[in-house]
Amino acid sequence: MEDPGAIGVAAFLLADHAEAVNGKLYVIGGAFNRLYAGGSPPVVHPHLSVASILTIPWPATGMAHTVSLTLEDADGQPMLPLGALEAGFEVSRPVGMKDGDESLVPFVFDINGLELTRFGDYLFRLHVDGRPLGEARFRLEFADRS
């Protein structure tokens, strides 16, 4: 049986651009799993947003949490310069919230100048408080422009 106080994930996706504004997630060019490049690696992808919506149950409100994002290549090697992107957060209980209710909290990690060292598969992993919550896979493929 799943812990009723455990934080969950309602959405986890890659996008050309995403923003979390006033408790809502705004996504442009979202939910893809392929990138194409015409040259040879390394390929620098100019901008990528990794967007998520976390579900925060009543027991998990009012306390500090950490959300983290990692990226691995097909061999499991870390691809982000610092190993992981992290952010701390705390969700307060809105007026009228009761046990059994949950809050939705959007998060966006923006990655500029992502260097992909070879064609093939990559994997973003989302964790909250060290617990894995989601995976978003994508593949870098060669785009023949002849």
C-alpha positions in Angstrom: 0.0 0.0 0.0 1.3 3.4 -1.0 2.1 6.0 1.7 -0.9 8.5 1.8 1.6 11.2 2.8 4.0 10.5 -0.1 4.6 13.2 -2.7 3.7 12.1 -6.2 4.0 13.3 -9.8 1.0 14.1 -12.0 3.1 15.1 -15.0 6.7 15.0 -16.1 7.7 16.0 -19.6 10.2 17.7 -21.9 9.3 20.9 -23.7 10.8 23.5 -26.0 9.8 26.0 -23.3 7.8 25.9 -20.0 7.0 28.3 -17.2 5.5 27.8 -13.8 3.4 30.9 -13.0 0.9 31.4 -10.2 0.5 27.7 -9.6 0.0 26.8 -13.2 2.2 25.2 -15.8 2.5 26.8 -19.2 4.1 24.6 -21.9 5.1 25.3 -25.5 6.2 22.5 -27.7 5.8 19.9 -25.0 5.8 16.1 -24.6 8.5 15.0 -27.1 11.0 12.2 -26.9 13.2 12.8 -30.0 15.7 15.5 -30.9 17.4 15.7 -34.3 20.8 17.0 -35.3 22.3 17.3 -38.8 26.0 17.4 -37.7 28.1 15.1 -35.7 28.2 15.1 -31.9 28.8 16.8 -29.6 25.5 18.6 -30.3 24.6 21.6 -28.2 20.8 22.0 -27.8 20.2 25.7 -27.2 17.2 25.5 -24.7 15.2 22.7 -23.1 12.6 22.8 -20.3 11.9 19.8 -18.1 8.5 20.4 -16.6 6.7 18.6 -13.8 3.6 18.9 -11.6 4.1 17.5 -8.1 1.1 16.3 -6.0 1.7 17.3 -2.4 -0.7 15.5 0.0 -1.9 17.2 3.2 0.7 15.4 5.5 3.6 16.7 3.4 2.6 20.3 3.6 4.3 22.7 6.0 7.7 21.1 5.8 10.9 21.5 3.7 11.4 19.3 0.6 14.0 19.1 -2.2 13.3 18.3 -5.8 16.2 17.2 -8.0 16.7 16.4 -11.7 19.5 14.3 -13.2 20.3 13.4 -16.8 22.1 10.2 -17.8 23.3 8.9 -21.1 22.7 5.3 -22.3 25.5 4.0 -20.2 24.2 5.7 -17.0 26.8 8.4 -17.0 25.7 11.8 -15.5 25.4 14.5 -18.2 24.7 17.6 -16.1 27.8 19.7 -15.1 27.0 19.5 -11.3 25.4 16.0 -11.5 22.0 17.3 -10.5 19.8 20.4 -10.6 18.1 20.9 -7.2 15.6 23.3 -5.6 14.1 23.5 -2.2 10.4 24.1 -1.6 7.8 24.1 1.0 4.0 24.1 0.5 1.7 25.7 3.0 -1.8 24.5 3.7 -4.3 26.6 2.0 -7.4 27.6 4.0 -9.9 24.8 3.9 -7.4 22.1 3.1 -8.1 18.9 5.0 -6.5 15.5 5.4 -6.9 13.6 2.1 -6.6 16.8 -0.1 -3.5 17.5 -2.1 -1.9 20.6 -3.7 -0.5 20.7 -7.2 2.9 22.3 -7.5 4.4 23.0 -11.0 8.2 22.9 -11.3 10.3 23.8 -14.4 14.0 23.2 -14.8 15.4 25.2 -17.8 18.6 23.9 -19.3 20.5 26.2 -21.7 23.3 24.9 -23.9 22.9 21.2 -23.2 25.8 19.3 -24.7 24.9 15.9 -26.0 28.0 13.9 -26.6 26.6 11.2 -28.9 23.6 10.0 -30.8 21.4 7.7 -28.8 19.3 7.5 -25.6 19.2 9.9 -22.6 17.2 9.8 -19.4 16.0 12.6 -17.1 15.1 11.4 -13.6 13.0 13.4 -11.1 13.5 12.9 -7.4 11.8 14.5 -4.4 13.6 14.1 -1.0 15.8 11.5 -2.6 12.8 9.3 -3.8 12.5 8.7 -7.5 9.2 9.9 -8.9 9.5 10.1 -12.7 11.6 9.4 -15.8 11.5 11.2 -19.2 13.5 9.5 -21.9 14.6 11.0 -25.2 16.8 10.1 -28.1 19.2 12.2 -30.1 19.0 11.1 -33.8 20.8 12.0 -36.9 18.7 14.1 -39.3 19.8 13.5 -42.9 19.6 16.9 -44.7 20.6 15.7 -48.1 
